[in-house]
Amino acid sequence: MSAARHSRVLLGGARGALALLCALGSVACERPGQAAPPGQPGREIDVDAVGGVRWPAIEPEPAEPKLTDADVDQIAKKVPHAQVPAVSPRNPAKGPPSAKVTLQVFSDFECPFCVRAAPTLDDVAEHFHDRLRVVWRNYPLPGHQRARPAARAALAAFAQGGSEQFWKLHDILYSPQGNLSDAGLQQAASKLGLDPARIAQAMQSTQYDPQIDADMAAGDAAGIEGTPAVFINDYYLMGAYPASAYTVVVERALREASAR
């Protein structure tokens, strides 16, 4: 895949889908600062909140329109099942393996659209609970210098503490205080009780690169055009959507899976 294609972090595809997405709300965002402005309280994420992670507000979100199943074909593209990337136990995941719907997210820790999508997808996962399994796939874009070191650190967290520790580190890195520098990644690891020395070693080595490259190759083979890219069973969505859009696609995928 060309570097130009890799650099597309928003939407490809039909103009109609783009128009619908724009109507649903903002698809662009700046990566939040690493600290609150002087005189304002910090916005630290609470990864140990009762009932699941508690995300701080980044900015007010516009009201989402009510979507129906008739909107699904404008939001997502249904692809042949053989084109959907295969999931393996080496991919961090949350939700039961027996869930009828799997949501795979190809993401980049430095991508501002992925920053926007992360808490949204967390809300969607919480809404569907055990009916949905969320699977992480690394897709660090070449122009993002800190994306690959962050992906290595996240996989090192997965190796140390399984999916639970991976998702906690994931949530910190996508939060307003997320810091992708070497020191920031080590500090986040220490906060979670992970071994910062192992995280540092992973960031500087190529130990996890074959796994990262395998995710990227799977995404390329499936035809994704940048990040975030999401597969909901056989439905493909490109770009950062509001929760209502992901939800209506998951609902259709659930109905189709139940009818089989």
SEKE-468774 format. One record per residue (C-alpha): residue in one letter; residue number from 1; x, y, z. Coordinates in nm, 3 decimals. Example, Ala and Ser with C-alpha at 12.3 -4.5 7.8 and 13.67 -1.06 7.14 Angstrom:
2
{r 'A',1,{1.230,-0.450,0.780}}
{r 'S',2,{1.367,-0.106,0.714}}
END
This chain:
260
{r 'M',1,{0.000,0.000,0.000}}
{r 'S',2,{0.138,0.345,-0.089}}
{r 'A',3,{0.237,0.601,0.174}}
{r 'A',4,{-0.027,0.834,0.033}}
{r 'R',5,{-0.295,0.575,0.090}}
{r 'H',6,{-0.165,0.506,0.441}}
{r 'S',7,{-0.191,0.876,0.522}}
{r 'R',8,{-0.565,0.895,0.462}}
{r 'V',9,{-0.696,0.915,0.818}}
{r 'L',10,{-1.048,1.029,0.740}}
{r 'L',11,{-1.303,0.878,0.504}}
{r 'G',12,{-1.272,0.725,0.165}}
{r 'G',13,{-1.567,0.590,-0.021}}
{r 'A',14,{-1.887,0.737,-0.148}}
{r 'R',15,{-1.972,1.104,-0.117}}
{r 'G',16,{-2.313,1.010,0.019}}
{r 'A',17,{-2.157,0.834,0.316}}
{r 'L',18,{-1.933,1.134,0.381}}
{r 'A',19,{-2.230,1.369,0.369}}
{r 'L',20,{-2.417,1.153,0.617}}
{r 'L',21,{-2.116,1.141,0.846}}
{r 'C',22,{-2.083,1.518,0.841}}
{r 'A',23,{-2.450,1.544,0.930}}
{r 'L',24,{-2.397,1.312,1.225}}
{r 'G',25,{-2.131,1.531,1.383}}
{r 'S',26,{-1.767,1.632,1.379}}
{r 'V',27,{-1.527,1.377,1.231}}
{r 'A',28,{-1.214,1.584,1.286}}
{r 'C',29,{-1.044,1.674,1.610}}
{r 'E',30,{-0.717,1.797,1.745}}
{r 'R',31,{-0.531,1.567,1.981}}
{r 'P',32,{-0.605,1.699,2.330}}
{r 'G',33,{-0.318,1.862,2.517}}
{r 'Q',34,{-0.116,1.665,2.767}}
{r 'A',35,{-0.218,1.891,3.056}}
{r 'A',36,{-0.506,2.119,3.144}}
{r 'P',37,{-0.464,2.492,3.073}}
{r 'P',38,{-0.348,2.706,3.369}}
{r 'G',39,{-0.628,2.763,3.618}}
{r 'Q',40,{-0.837,2.471,3.495}}
{r 'P',41,{-0.868,2.131,3.664}}
{r 'G',42,{-0.701,1.831,3.506}}
{r 'R',43,{-0.904,1.581,3.305}}
{r 'E',44,{-0.746,1.256,3.409}}
{r 'I',45,{-0.902,0.930,3.303}}
{r 'D',46,{-1.015,0.691,3.578}}
{r 'V',47,{-0.924,0.341,3.461}}
{r 'D',48,{-1.043,0.182,3.786}}
{r 'A',49,{-1.391,0.338,3.799}}
{r 'V',50,{-1.669,0.114,3.925}}
{r 'G',51,{-1.848,-0.037,3.627}}
{r 'G',52,{-1.568,0.040,3.383}}
{r 'V',53,{-1.339,0.318,3.268}}
{r 'R',54,{-1.462,0.674,3.321}}
{r 'W',55,{-1.359,0.909,3.039}}
{r 'P',56,{-1.325,1.283,3.096}}
{r 'A',57,{-1.516,1.516,2.867}}
{r 'I',58,{-1.297,1.649,2.585}}
{r 'E',59,{-1.551,1.892,2.445}}
{r 'P',60,{-1.931,1.903,2.420}}
{r 'E',61,{-2.065,1.668,2.157}}
{r 'P',62,{-2.349,1.775,1.927}}
{r 'A',63,{-2.679,1.594,1.964}}
{r 'E',64,{-2.683,1.280,1.755}}
{r 'P',65,{-2.968,1.223,1.511}}
{r 'K',66,{-3.180,0.913,1.553}}
{r 'L',67,{-3.071,0.654,1.303}}
{r 'T',68,{-3.262,0.353,1.172}}
{r 'D',69,{-3.169,0.040,0.983}}
{r 'A',70,{-3.236,0.231,0.661}}
{r 'D',71,{-2.924,0.437,0.731}}
{r 'V',72,{-2.688,0.141,0.763}}
{r 'D',73,{-2.609,0.115,0.393}}
{r 'Q',74,{-2.498,0.480,0.389}}
{r 'I',75,{-2.281,0.437,0.698}}
{r 'A',76,{-2.116,0.103,0.626}}
{r 'K',77,{-2.018,-0.119,0.335}}
{r 'K',78,{-2.096,-0.489,0.354}}
{r 'V',79,{-1.801,-0.692,0.231}}
{r 'P',80,{-1.765,-1.063,0.148}}
{r 'H',81,{-1.704,-1.259,0.466}}
{r 'A',82,{-1.377,-1.394,0.323}}
{r 'Q',83,{-1.250,-1.033,0.308}}
{r 'V',84,{-1.299,-0.975,0.683}}
{r 'P',85,{-0.966,-1.008,0.871}}
{r 'A',86,{-0.939,-1.322,1.082}}
{r 'V',87,{-0.904,-1.278,1.458}}
{r 'S',88,{-0.652,-1.471,1.667}}
{r 'P',89,{-0.585,-1.504,2.043}}
{r 'R',90,{-0.283,-1.278,1.988}}
{r 'N',91,{-0.520,-0.983,1.938}}
{r 'P',92,{-0.620,-0.796,2.256}}
{r 'A',93,{-0.996,-0.821,2.301}}
{r 'K',94,{-1.279,-0.755,2.541}}
{r 'G',95,{-1.618,-0.922,2.552}}
{r 'P',96,{-1.696,-1.295,2.531}}
{r 'P',97,{-1.552,-1.500,2.243}}
{r 'S',98,{-1.904,-1.642,2.202}}
{r 'A',99,{-2.053,-1.301,2.118}}
{r 'K',100,{-2.248,-1.306,1.792}}
{r 'V',101,{-2.092,-0.980,1.674}}
{r 'T',102,{-1.722,-0.894,1.663}}
{r 'L',103,{-1.609,-0.536,1.622}}
{r 'Q',104,{-1.250,-0.510,1.501}}
{r 'V',105,{-1.088,-0.168,1.522}}
{r 'F',106,{-0.771,-0.093,1.324}}
{r 'S',107,{-0.624,0.202,1.505}}
{r 'D',108,{-0.320,0.425,1.558}}
{r 'F',109,{-0.236,0.573,1.899}}
{r 'E',110,{-0.125,0.903,1.742}}
{r 'C',111,{-0.420,0.950,1.505}}
{r 'P',112,{-0.653,1.232,1.619}}
{r 'F',113,{-0.956,1.059,1.468}}
{r 'C',114,{-0.871,0.747,1.671}}
{r 'V',115,{-0.854,0.968,1.981}}
{r 'R',116,{-1.209,1.075,1.902}}
{r 'A',117,{-1.331,0.722,1.834}}
{r 'A',118,{-1.182,0.551,2.143}}
{r 'P',119,{-1.434,0.663,2.410}}
{r 'T',120,{-1.718,0.627,2.159}}
{r 'L',121,{-1.632,0.263,2.095}}
{r 'D',122,{-1.602,0.211,2.469}}
{r 'D',123,{-1.959,0.338,2.509}}
{r 'V',124,{-2.079,0.106,2.232}}
{r 'A',125,{-1.910,-0.194,2.395}}
{r 'E',126,{-2.072,-0.109,2.729}}
{r 'H',127,{-2.413,-0.069,2.564}}
{r 'F',128,{-2.409,-0.414,2.403}}
{r 'H',129,{-2.224,-0.582,2.692}}
{r 'D',130,{-2.186,-0.956,2.631}}
{r 'R',131,{-2.346,-0.944,2.285}}
{r 'L',132,{-2.038,-0.772,2.138}}
{r 'R',133,{-1.668,-0.860,2.132}}
{r 'V',134,{-1.422,-0.579,2.059}}
{r 'V',135,{-1.086,-0.674,1.906}}
{r 'W',136,{-0.787,-0.442,1.871}}
{r 'R',137,{-0.566,-0.435,1.561}}
{r 'N',138,{-0.257,-0.215,1.537}}
{r 'Y',139,{-0.227,0.008,1.231}}
{r 'P',140,{0.042,0.272,1.305}}
{r 'L',141,{0.056,0.514,1.013}}
{r 'P',142,{0.404,0.583,0.871}}
{r 'G',143,{0.378,0.959,0.929}}
{r 'H',144,{0.313,0.918,1.302}}
{r 'Q',145,{0.653,0.878,1.465}}
{r 'R',146,{0.521,0.779,1.808}}
{r 'A',147,{0.249,0.542,1.688}}
{r 'R',148,{0.470,0.233,1.653}}
{r 'P',149,{0.653,0.276,1.989}}
{r 'A',150,{0.310,0.315,2.152}}
{r 'A',151,{0.183,0.002,1.976}}
{r 'R',152,{0.489,-0.189,2.098}}
{r 'A',153,{0.430,-0.066,2.455}}
{r 'A',154,{0.062,-0.167,2.438}}
{r 'L',155,{0.149,-0.518,2.320}}
{r 'A',156,{0.408,-0.544,2.597}}
{r 'A',157,{0.130,-0.454,2.844}}
{r 'F',158,{-0.082,-0.728,2.686}}
{r 'A',159,{0.202,-0.977,2.729}}
{r 'Q',160,{0.241,-0.879,3.095}}
{r 'G',161,{-0.121,-0.851,3.203}}
{r 'G',162,{-0.345,-0.980,2.928}}
{r 'S',163,{-0.632,-0.790,2.772}}
{r 'E',164,{-0.726,-0.618,3.099}}
{r 'Q',165,{-0.392,-0.437,3.123}}
{r 'F',166,{-0.382,-0.370,2.751}}
{r 'W',167,{-0.718,-0.191,2.758}}
{r 'K',168,{-0.622,0.012,3.066}}
{r 'L',169,{-0.305,0.133,2.893}}
{r 'H',170,{-0.503,0.190,2.573}}
{r 'D',171,{-0.748,0.410,2.764}}
{r 'I',172,{-0.470,0.616,2.922}}
{r 'L',173,{-0.295,0.671,2.588}}
{r 'Y',174,{-0.619,0.793,2.426}}
{r 'S',175,{-0.717,1.014,2.721}}
{r 'P',176,{-0.647,1.389,2.744}}
{r 'Q',177,{-0.334,1.326,2.952}}
{r 'G',178,{-0.205,1.063,2.709}}
{r 'N',179,{0.168,1.107,2.649}}
{r 'L',180,{0.333,0.898,2.378}}
{r 'S',181,{0.692,0.996,2.460}}
{r 'D',182,{0.920,0.725,2.598}}
{r 'A',183,{0.891,0.878,2.944}}
{r 'G',184,{0.513,0.911,2.914}}
{r 'L',185,{0.469,0.549,2.810}}
{r 'Q',186,{0.684,0.431,3.100}}
{r 'Q',187,{0.494,0.651,3.347}}
{r 'A',188,{0.163,0.508,3.225}}
{r 'A',189,{0.300,0.155,3.265}}
{r 'S',190,{0.415,0.232,3.620}}
{r 'K',191,{0.072,0.372,3.704}}
{r 'L',192,{-0.083,0.039,3.606}}
{r 'G',193,{0.170,-0.167,3.802}}
{r 'L',194,{0.343,-0.291,3.488}}
{r 'D',195,{0.719,-0.333,3.466}}
{r 'P',196,{0.840,-0.004,3.311}}
{r 'A',197,{1.176,-0.160,3.221}}
{r 'R',198,{1.002,-0.423,3.008}}
{r 'I',199,{0.790,-0.153,2.847}}
{r 'A',200,{1.102,0.052,2.770}}
{r 'Q',201,{1.277,-0.251,2.622}}
{r 'A',202,{0.975,-0.329,2.405}}
{r 'M',203,{0.958,0.027,2.271}}
{r 'Q',204,{1.320,0.018,2.156}}
{r 'S',205,{1.319,-0.332,2.009}}
{r 'T',206,{1.150,-0.501,1.716}}
{r 'Q',207,{1.010,-0.779,1.935}}
{r 'Y',208,{0.648,-0.697,1.859}}
{r 'D',209,{0.694,-0.567,1.505}}
{r 'P',210,{0.597,-0.897,1.335}}
{r 'Q',211,{0.262,-0.886,1.517}}
{r 'I',212,{0.210,-0.519,1.432}}
{r 'D',213,{0.305,-0.580,1.070}}
{r 'A',214,{0.069,-0.879,1.054}}
{r 'D',215,{-0.219,-0.656,1.166}}
{r 'M',216,{-0.126,-0.397,0.904}}
{r 'A',217,{-0.102,-0.662,0.634}}
{r 'A',218,{-0.443,-0.797,0.732}}
{r 'G',219,{-0.586,-0.446,0.710}}
{r 'D',220,{-0.425,-0.385,0.372}}
{r 'A',221,{-0.558,-0.714,0.238}}
{r 'A',222,{-0.906,-0.615,0.356}}
{r 'G',223,{-0.877,-0.283,0.172}}
{r 'I',224,{-0.875,-0.039,0.463}}
{r 'E',225,{-0.765,0.313,0.377}}
{r 'G',226,{-0.644,0.457,0.707}}
{r 'T',227,{-0.751,0.489,1.068}}
{r 'P',228,{-0.976,0.432,1.247}}
{r 'A',229,{-1.116,0.149,1.038}}
{r 'V',230,{-1.380,-0.077,1.190}}
{r 'F',231,{-1.526,-0.412,1.089}}
{r 'I',232,{-1.854,-0.506,1.257}}
{r 'N',233,{-1.887,-0.867,1.147}}
{r 'D',234,{-1.903,-0.819,0.767}}
{r 'Y',235,{-1.966,-0.442,0.774}}
{r 'Y',236,{-1.680,-0.200,0.711}}
{r 'L',237,{-1.675,0.159,0.840}}
{r 'M',238,{-1.398,0.408,0.768}}
{r 'G',239,{-1.347,0.708,0.994}}
{r 'A',240,{-1.458,0.828,1.337}}
{r 'Y',241,{-1.836,0.802,1.372}}
{r 'P',242,{-2.069,0.895,1.659}}
{r 'A',243,{-2.198,0.615,1.880}}
{r 'S',244,{-2.539,0.610,1.711}}
{r 'A',245,{-2.381,0.508,1.380}}
{r 'Y',246,{-2.181,0.218,1.525}}
{r 'T',247,{-2.485,0.113,1.729}}
{r 'V',248,{-2.724,0.085,1.435}}
{r 'V',249,{-2.471,-0.126,1.240}}
{r 'V',250,{-2.415,-0.357,1.539}}
{r 'E',251,{-2.792,-0.398,1.573}}
{r 'R',252,{-2.823,-0.510,1.211}}
{r 'A',253,{-2.528,-0.746,1.249}}
{r 'L',254,{-2.692,-0.897,1.558}}
{r 'R',255,{-3.016,-0.958,1.371}}
{r 'E',256,{-2.833,-1.120,1.081}}
{r 'A',257,{-2.627,-1.340,1.314}}
{r 'S',258,{-2.939,-1.450,1.503}}
{r 'A',259,{-3.114,-1.541,1.177}}
{r 'R',260,{-2.842,-1.784,1.070}}
END
